[in-house]
């Protein structure tokens, strides 16, 4: 089963930052995993709380994370952020 990726406006802005900081290959690897199976472990994912309850994150590097939400009924992964979510 293949999952569809959709991106928020913020994620599209973050993608430009990733390309400039040479983190695009690491992020692309995570996006490829999410397309095939968003529950695959490893790499580990973390369930978020607070404002991002219901979302998950995976590390791109020590500082930056890819934050996403899984919509199982539509077989869709909504990419919320691809930069630090602490800003």
C-alpha positions as CSV (number, residue, x, y, z in Angstrom):
1,X,0.0,0.0,0.0
2,X,1.3,3.4,-0.9
3,X,0.5,6.5,1.2
4,X,0.0,9.9,-0.3
5,X,2.0,12.8,1.0
6,X,0.4,16.3,1.4
7,X,2.3,19.4,2.6
8,X,1.3,22.4,4.6
9,X,2.4,25.9,3.5
10,X,4.9,25.8,6.4
11,X,6.3,22.5,5.2
12,X,6.9,23.9,1.8
13,X,8.8,26.8,3.2
14,X,10.8,24.5,5.4
15,X,11.7,22.4,2.3
16,X,13.5,25.4,0.9
17,X,15.5,25.8,4.2
18,X,16.4,22.1,4.1
19,X,17.7,22.4,0.5
20,X,20.0,25.3,1.5
21,X,21.3,23.5,4.6
22,X,22.2,20.3,2.7
23,X,19.7,18.3,4.8
24,X,17.4,17.5,1.8
25,X,18.8,13.9,1.4
26,X,18.1,13.0,5.0
27,X,14.6,14.5,4.8
28,X,13.9,12.7,1.5
29,X,14.8,9.4,3.0
30,X,12.2,9.9,5.8
31,X,9.6,11.0,3.2
32,X,10.3,7.8,1.2
33,X,9.7,5.8,4.4
34,X,6.4,7.6,5.1
35,X,5.2,7.0,1.6
36,X,5.7,3.2,2.0
37,X,4.8,2.8,5.7
38,X,4.3,5.7,8.2
39,X,4.6,3.2,11.1
40,X,7.9,1.7,10.1
41,X,10.4,1.5,12.9
42,X,13.4,2.2,12.6
43,X,13.9,5.1,12.3
44,X,12.0,5.7,15.5
45,X,9.1,8.1,15.6
46,X,7.8,10.0,18.6
47,X,4.2,10.9,19.4
48,X,3.8,14.6,20.1
49,X,1.7,16.3,22.8
50,X,0.5,19.8,23.4
51,X,-0.3,21.9,20.4
52,X,0.8,19.0,18.1
53,X,-1.3,16.3,19.8
54,X,-2.0,13.5,17.3
55,X,1.1,14.3,15.2
56,X,4.4,12.3,15.1
57,X,8.0,13.4,14.5
58,X,11.2,11.8,13.2
59,X,14.6,13.3,13.5
60,X,16.3,14.7,10.4
61,X,19.3,15.5,12.5
62,X,19.9,16.5,16.1
63,X,18.2,19.9,15.8
64,X,15.6,19.4,13.1
65,X,12.6,17.1,12.9
66,X,10.0,16.2,10.3
67,X,6.5,16.5,11.9
68,X,3.6,14.7,10.3
69,X,0.1,13.5,10.9
70,X,-1.3,10.2,9.6
71,X,-4.8,10.2,8.2
72,X,-5.5,6.4,8.0
73,X,-9.0,6.7,6.4
74,X,-7.5,8.5,3.4
75,X,-4.2,6.7,3.3
76,X,-2.6,10.1,3.6
77,X,0.4,11.5,5.5
78,X,0.2,15.3,6.1
79,X,3.6,16.8,6.5
80,X,3.3,19.7,9.0
81,X,6.9,20.8,9.5
82,X,10.3,19.9,8.2
83,X,12.4,22.2,10.3
84,X,12.6,22.6,14.1
85,X,9.2,22.5,15.7
86,X,10.5,24.4,18.7
87,X,10.3,27.8,17.0
